[in-house]
Each structure stands twice: as C-alpha cells, then as structure tokens.
Amino acid sequence: MKSLINYALAYAEKGFYVLPVAVQDKRPLIEFAGRPAIAADRIQRIWQRHPNAQIAFRTVDFLVVDIDNHTDGANGIANFEKYKNEYPEQFPPTLSQTTHSGGKQLFYRKPKDLEMTQSIGWLPGVDIKAHPNNYAVVAPSVGAKGVYKWDNKLPMTEAPQELIDAILSGQRAPATNYEHGDYKGLTMEQMKLGQHSKTAELFEQIINGLGETGGRNMALASFVGGLLFRNVDAKVAYELSMQANDNTSRPLDAKEFDRTFDSMVKKEMRRRNNA
C-alpha cells in the first residue's frame, strides 16, 4: 500500500490538523483530543511506525456535511438533494469529496470563535461533523470499500449564516415539544408512552454525552457495557461510544477512552465465557 506521508506533510503545511487513522476502521492511531496540531517532525515519526496510516482532518476550523449514500435504510444523498433544492442558499460551492463508499462530504469553514458540536442524523443519512475532536478521512486515503477522491480544487467557503443557524437549531432545540403529525404541541412528559427503558437511555446518551468530568469514565463503561450486553457489534459499539464522547462538553482523551472501552470488551468476553 502506498505511503501517504507526503500528502500528510503537505496538508499540515497548509494548516490542517492532520490525524493518522487505521485503514480498516478509521480508528485514530494517536491521542489527539484537545491537543494542538501535530508538527512535521512528528508526522515523520508516526508514518515511520505506521507506514499504512491513512489521513484524516480534525474539524477544528471547519465543519463537514457528511452525506451517506445509504445508512440504516436512509438514502442520504437523495434526502440531501431534496433539502438543498429547498434551501440552496445554505450550500454555496465549496471543497468536497467522494468517500470510499460513494457518499459525499462538503467542507465549510466555521465562523471564527464559534463553538459547535456534531449533529448525528441532522437529516436522515446526513450528519454534521463540527466538534474540534471530530474528524473526517480525506483523499487520497483508502477505505474498506474504495478510495476517497476530491471532487474539485475549490477552497473551503465560509459556512453561510443560514447553514449555521440550521445546524445550531438542531443542536440546541429545547426538548419541550415534539412537532410531528398528530403529536404537535405535546410536552415530552406527555410523550412518555411507557416505561423509560435502559435501551432508550443508551440512545439518548449518544446525543447527551457522558456528563460531568468526574463521572465520565464510569458513564462510558456503563454505556459500552450496555451496548455489548445487547450484542451490539464491538466495532459499532466503538463508533457509538466515540459519538457519545464527542458530545461530552469535556471529552475523555483517546488513551483514556480506549483503555475504558477495551476493559469493558474484556469484561463482556469473560461474562460470555462464564455464561
């Protein structure tokens, strides 16, 4: 496999926060959460140790509109095109790429000093990556289904205010009304149709994060254990756990996150062997 070190160095020189990731699962190969960009000399050392590392950009100064071509039955590309036709002012021409699986990603610069987080399911099949600890694998990296390719050579356009407002309205919407169909105007208390299950709490924690600093490790361990106990695939559990961590106001760093996750995987393996 061709080494991407020269691309990594060139991207870093242009000011991108370069992140080395594994080819199969896109897992970061270094600790990076809350840390500065890695310098050229460290990039050299990293790629010497991991010659097959692929390249991702941390979304520190920009956001990514991540459009999947098919996710859990949702056609992200079709849903995005429908939305874009209704709100074309939100999506001026900008740098974009085609992902290894045939999806699309649009890159927009964030307004200066604006704090944003990620928004999973912003549209069906469309996510927003915007937290400084989010990242996007970029061309010419190789994924499980193919190669990432830049669609154009445009610069990153600053995200228009209309797009920022649309994203933030989803991130900060108060959970007081569920406005859909016959349920419009009902409070969340009225929407509780039955017992609030542990499974429901796990879904909510993906969005709500792991809580305050003192209890993050325990919350992560409980979250991972709950997923594995329900026979969620370990790779999927890892991705969901990263999303929950990214949505935490002060996320765990990569080393602590992996240590806790690996500990829970081993614990679950012991439980199954003794069952």
N, C-alpha and C positions, 0 to 999 in steps of 0.2 A: 504494500500500500504506500502511495506517495506521501512523503512528509509534507506537512503544511506549515513548517516553521517560518518560511519566508513570507507567507501570507500573514501569519500571526504577527511577525515583526512589522510588516508594512501597516497592518491595521492599528497596532499600538502606536506607531509613529504618527498616525493620523488622529490620535486622541481617543480611540475606542478602548473601553475596559475589556480587554481580551480575557477569555476564560477557556482553559483546555478542558475538553469533555471526552468521555469514552464514546467509541463509535457505536456500540450496540444499544446502550440505554441512555445515552446523553448525560450520564452522571458526571458531575464536576470532579476533576482529578486533584483539586487543591481546595484548601479552605479559602473562602472569599467573602462571606457575609460581613458587610460593614467595613470592609478593608479597601485601601486605595488600589488604584490600577497597578498591575504588575509591570515592572520595568523590563527593558530589552534583555538585560543580562539574566534575569530570572526566567524569561521566556526561553532563552537558550538552554538553560539548565533543565527546565521542565520537559522540553521536547527531546532532550538527550535521554531522559529517563523514560519518556512516553512517546516514542517516535511515531506512533499511530494516532496520537491525540488529534481530535477534531477541534474546530474553533467555534466558540460562542461569544456573543457580546452581552455584557450586563446592561440592563436597561436603566442606566444611571441618568443619562441626559436625554434619553428618548423613550418613546413608547412603541409598542408593536401591536398592530391589529392582526391577530393570528387567526387565519381563516382555514379551517379544516375542510377537506372535500367530503368527508363522511365521518361523523363522530356519534356513536350511540344512536344511529338512525337519523341524525340531523345532517342535512346537506348544507354545510356552512357556506359554500360558495354560492349556492342558489339563494340562501337567506340573506347573505351579504349584498348580493347584486340587487335584490328586491329593496333592501333598506337604502342602499346607495342611490337608487333611482328616485326614492322619495326625498332623500336629503343629500344631494350632490355637493352642497357647499361644505359638508363635513370632510370631504375626501379629495383635496387638491392633489395633482400629480406629485409623486414623491418616490424615493428609493423603495424598491420592492423586490421580492424574490419568490421563486417557486421552491417549495420544500421537497424533501426526499419522497414524500408520499403524494405529491401532487396538489398540496394546499398552497395558499398564498399568504404572504406576510408583508404588511405595509409598515414602513418605518417613518415616524414623525418625531421631530424634536419637541421636547416638553418645554413649555414656557419656564423661564428662569425662576428658581426658588419655589416651584410648585411641587408639593408632596402628593404623590399618587401611589396607589397600590394596584394589585392585579384585579381583574374582574373576570372570573370564570363564568362562561355562559352569558356574556354580555348580550349576544344574540345566540340563538340555537346554532351550535357549531362554530361560534366565533368568540374568542377570548381576547382580553386586553392584558398585555404584559407591560407593567409600568413601574413596579416597585424596584428600587435600586438593587435588590437581591434576586430579581427575576433575570432570566437570560434567554437569548434566542440563538440557536445554532445557525451559522451563516455559511454561505458559499465560500469556497468550493468543498465544504465538508461533505462527508459521506454518511448517509443514514441507513437504517435497516432495509429501506425499500428503494434507495437510489441516491442521487446526488443533488445537493442544494445548488441552485443556479440563480444568479442575479437576473432580473428581468430587464433592467435598464441601468444607466450610469447617472441617474439624476441625484442631486444632493437631497439630504433629508429636509423636507419642508417643515416649518414650524406648524404644529398642530393648530388648526383654526379654533377659535374660541367655541364655535358651535360643537365641534367634536369633543373638546374638553368638557363642556357643560353636559353633553350627552353621556359621557363616561362617568363623570362625577355624580350625576343624578342617580345613576345606578348604584354606585358605591356607597352613597350617603343617604339613600332613600330611607325615611323612617319606617319602621316596621309596625305601622298603626293601621294600615288599610290594605286589603288585598283587592285590587281593582281589576276584576276579570269576570266577564259574563254575569251570571246571576249573583255572584258574591260581592259585587261592588258595594263599598261602604261598610262592610263588616269589619269589626276590630279583630286583631289577632286572637284575642281571648275567645271571641265568638267563633273563630275558625277552628278551634281545637275540637276535633270531632271525636276524639277518643284519648286513650292514654298516650302520653308523650313517651315514646319508646326510646331505648338506648340506640337503636339504629338511626332514628330521627336525630338524636343528639350528635351522632357521628357525622351525619350530613351537615348539620349546622356548624360544627366545629371547623369544617373545611373553610367556611366563609368567615367565621368569627375569630379564628385563630386560637392560640394556646394560652391566652390570658396573660396575667402579670408575670413579671420577671421571676419571682420566687417559685412559681409553680409550673414553669414551662416544661421542665423535664418530666415531671410526673404526668402532666397533661398529655405530652407526646407519647409517653409509654402507654397510658391508658387508651389513647386513640389508636396507636398501632396494634396493641393487643386486641382491641375490639374488632378491628378490621380482619386480622389474621384468624381470630376465633370464628369469624363468619366466613372463612375460607376464601377471602379476597386474595388474589394472586400477590405474591410478595413484591413484584415489580410495580404492580398497580398501587399497592399499599404505600410503597415508597413515594410514588408520584403524588398521591393524595396527601401524604404526610408533609411533603415539601410545600404543597399549596397551603396547607394549614399553617405551617411555619412561616411562610412568606406573608401571610395575612395577619401575623402577630406583630404588634407595634415594635417590639424589640426581639426579633427572631433569634433562635439559637444559631451559633456558628456551625459551619459544616462539620467540624470534627465532633462537636458535642451531639449534633443531630445524628450523625452516622453511628456514634457509639451507642446512643439510646436505641436507635432503630435496630441495629444488629443484636443488641442484648435481648430485645423483645422477640426477634425472629428465633433466636436460640431457645428462649423460654418456651415459645409456642411449639418448637420441634420436640422439646423434652415432653411437653404435655401430650402431644400426639403419640409419641413413642410409648408413653406410660398408660395411654387410654385403653 
